[in-house]
Amino acid sequence: MRALIVVESMFGNTRAAADAVAEGVRAAGAEAEVVDVTQAPEAVPEGVDLVVIGGPTHAFSMTRESTRKDALAKAGSPNGEAKAETGIREWIAAAAPDAGVRVVTFDTRVKKAFIPGSAAKSAAKALEDRGFEHAERGETFWVEDTPGPLKPGEVERAREWGRSLVS
Ligand SMILES: Cc1cc2nc3c(=O)[nH]c(=O)nc-3n(C[C@H](O)[C@H](O)[C@H](O)COP(=O)(O)O)c2cc1C
């Protein structure tokens, strides 16, 4: 099995979760490649059986240009321009629909008082609307606060989740 993991991350937490998911996929004996959403191909490449798409939750959903700019300004992130332009919302909107491939989403969010909304949920719905018939909402990985870090144990949980996707 070959997995492509497409990730968006402003402070690095969703990227860390994506890297851990990839480790889990590899530990289960499959291949995994992680690509930043700004570099991701618009069509699912030949030979890829699983696409995992992860992004941070902003304003109860997937990021938008305005929320990305806000996060990037706080993060002082390099490659800010490309990152401001393209998040998973834009990637899904432009992606060539692939009805056959399994696509699973994940997100990161702050675990404080209950805040509704999840980028993983919105992304799964957007993928379905786009024509990905096998789109599933996957996990949420929790961060301590807007800049992170991931809560203790979340990297390990992401690794285990990655492993569980290979079956
Ligand atoms: C503009 C903005 C809006 C946010 N809105 C939410 C939200 O609605 N719910 C939530 O749980 N976290 C929210 N967050 C926190 C992000 O989810 C957190 O920064 C993200 O998980 C970190 O991931 P990253 O390091 O990959 O960028 C928001 C952060 C920013 C910058």
The ligand as a MOL file (V3000), in Angstrom:
LIG
                    3D

  0  0  0     0  0            999 V3000
M  V30 BEGIN CTAB
M  V30 COUNTS 31 33 0 0 0
M  V30 BEGIN ATOM
M  V30 1 C -7.0930 32.4130 13.1870 0
M  V30 2 C -7.1800 31.1750 14.0400 0
M  V30 3 C -8.4100 30.6050 14.3230 0
M  V30 4 C -8.4930 29.4410 15.1210 0
M  V30 5 N -9.7150 28.8900 15.3620 0
M  V30 6 C -9.8000 27.7420 16.1050 0
M  V30 7 C -11.0540 27.0970 16.3220 0
M  V30 8 O -12.1080 27.5170 15.8470 0
M  V30 9 N -11.0720 25.9440 17.0710 0
M  V30 10 C -9.9300 25.4230 17.6060 0
M  V30 11 O -10.0100 24.3990 18.2880 0
M  V30 12 N -8.7200 26.0050 17.4010 0
M  V30 13 C -8.6320 27.1480 16.6570 0
M  V30 14 N -7.3960 27.7170 16.4200 0
M  V30 15 C -6.1910 27.0620 16.9370 0
M  V30 16 C -5.5920 26.1750 15.8480 0
M  V30 17 O -6.3650 25.0200 15.6770 0
M  V30 18 C -4.1230 25.8300 16.1710 0
M  V30 19 O -3.3890 27.0170 16.0160 0
M  V30 20 C -3.6220 24.7430 15.2350 0
M  V30 21 O -4.1530 23.4950 15.5860 0
M  V30 22 C -2.1330 24.6560 15.2240 0
M  V30 23 O -1.7840 23.8940 14.0990 0
M  V30 24 P -0.4980 24.2350 13.2070 0
M  V30 25 O 0.6620 24.3060 14.1570 0
M  V30 26 O -0.3590 23.0950 12.3000 0
M  V30 27 O -0.7160 25.5220 12.5010 0
M  V30 28 C -7.3050 28.8670 15.6460 0
M  V30 29 C -6.0610 29.4520 15.3480 0
M  V30 30 C -5.9870 30.5790 14.5640 0
M  V30 31 C -4.6340 31.1680 14.2550 0
M  V30 END ATOM
M  V30 BEGIN BOND
M  V30 1 1 1 2
M  V30 2 1 2 3
M  V30 3 2 2 30
M  V30 4 2 3 4
M  V30 5 1 4 5
M  V30 6 1 4 28
M  V30 7 2 5 6
M  V30 8 1 6 7
M  V30 9 1 6 13
M  V30 10 2 7 8
M  V30 11 1 7 9
M  V30 12 1 9 10
M  V30 13 2 10 11
M  V30 14 1 10 12
M  V30 15 2 12 13
M  V30 16 1 13 14
M  V30 17 1 14 15
M  V30 18 1 14 28
M  V30 19 1 15 16
M  V30 20 1 16 17
M  V30 21 1 16 18
M  V30 22 1 18 19
M  V30 23 1 18 20
M  V30 24 1 20 21
M  V30 25 1 20 22
M  V30 26 1 22 23
M  V30 27 1 23 24
M  V30 28 2 24 25
M  V30 29 1 24 26
M  V30 30 1 24 27
M  V30 31 2 28 29
M  V30 32 1 29 30
M  V30 33 1 30 31
M  V30 END BOND
M  V30 END CTAB
M  END
